């Protein structure tokens, strides 16, 4: 039987060389399925045809402890503060609008459909309303916020398990959809008559004699190892490594930006290959009414951000980026971004970190609104 390590290694090598193969048919494939998305789907396909579940394999812990943190510090160390400031406030407004919609939409929908079967039977009588705050935590803050909010709302285990299954299915599908949506950014900009579609110039300048790639790599790896040793919380590591990456890129005059951007992109592919091992095409049983509610909720979140982006006249590429920063998180947000513009990967990580930092608080707002205006 193939091990998850072998599958991941095979996936990365395959995607790496296919992406560089000058063949018109292969190039056509990557027009529809970006390299990063292919890295996500290959392991899932292999595990599906082998009928093996790799979702609990040790490689996921290794990825969380080393691969994801290393990708974060690498990508963040390719960012200059000047470049970040050049992005402006509009993408952040789009992102916050997406978070706000996730937090408050269930309450308004519940008030509007108070006499419906969905509200009376599924949400109230079956207590599925207690599954809403963990979804908010998952879609904005990630697994940490999800677990915290589960405890705060006292969500029953059977409902929480059902929520986890449906959440996993939707997020996997949503990730694939966002990969395709961001490739349609030019069409959306034209359709909505967006004029502010410029990609910010890279304000940093590469040093004449930058640090060797080996030395840069050792510094990045040393930072990850030290952070793992000192800080136990994954969220804490992400925040510290992000700031450390910014320090390296902005305070070391001879920092090798080109290397860190390239290695960051490669690490994102590796992380996506590992994440693909968790993707299960076969689904378990779930409440169809609640699933329909989640679909409407998620699609509404996207439509609302499109409206905000239109009002702000901001590049529509920021809509799928902001959505993945909310729903996808620290690994998938820069991956989706790379399918459009690799220079924006650090900014996607910043939005994902903002999501992780605020998810629990948005969920607490949802609980308050549910208990005040919806659940009697």
C-alpha positions, 0 to 999 in steps of 0.5 A: 500500500502506498504511504501518504508520504509517497503519495505526497512526494509523487504529487509534488514531483508530478505537478512540478514537472507538468507545470513546466512541460511545454506542451499545448495540451498540458498548458490547456489543462492548467488553464482549467486546473491550476497546478496548486489545485491539481496538487489538491486533487491528485492525492484525493483521487489516489486515496479514493481509488485505493479506498484508503482514508489518509485523513488521520495520517501522521503527515498532517501533524508534520505539515501543521508543525513544519510545512505550513509554518515554513510556507508562512514565514517564507511567503511573508518574508517575500513581502515589503511593508511598502507593498502591503500599504500599496494595496490599500484599504479596499480589499480589507473592507471586502474581507470584513464584509465577508466576515460580517455576512457569515456572522449575521446572515443566519440570524436574519434568515431565521427571522425571515423564515420563522414559520418555516420547516427549516427553522421550526423543525431543523434549527429549533426542534432538532437543535441544529441552531447550535451547529451554526456558531461552530460553522461561523468559527470554522469559516472565519477563525478555523478549527480553533475557533470552531472548537471554542464556539462549540463549547460556548454554545454547548453543541451536542456531539451528534450535531457537531459531527454532522456539521463537521461532515457538511462543513468539510464537503462544502469547503472542499467544493468551495476551494475548487470553485474559488480556484476557477472564479479567480481565473475569471477575474478579468471577465468579472471586472469587465462585467461589473465595469470595474476600473481599479484593476491594477496590480500594485507594483513590487516596491521592494528592490532586490539587493545586488548581492543577496544572501545565498538561498542556503543561508536564507533557507536555514534562517527560515527553518531555524525560525520554525524550529525555534517557534515550535519549541517555544510556542505551543499554540498553532495560532500563536506560531502563525502570528509570530512567524508572520511577524518574523517573516516581515522583520526578515524582509524589511530589516535585512538589506540583503534579504533574498526576496526572489528565493523566498517567493519561489520557495514559498510557492513550492511549499504551498504546493506541498501543503496542498498535496498533503491537504488533498489526502484529507479530501474524501469524495465519498460522503457520509449521511447528513441533514439535507435541509441544513446542508441547503441552508449552508449552501445558501449561506455560503453563496450569499457570502460571496454575492455580498462581497461582489456587491461590496467590491462593486461599490468600492470599484476594487478588482474582483480578484479580491473577492475569491481571495477574501472568501478563501481567507475567511472560509479556507484559511492560512493554507488555501487562501495564498494557494488560490491567490497564486492562481491569479497573482503570486505577488499577492500571496503575502496579502492573502496570508495577512487576511487569513491571519486576521480571520484566525484572530477574529473568528471567535469574536464573530462567533460570539456575536452570532451566539448573542444574536441567535439567543436574543432574536431567534432562539427563545 
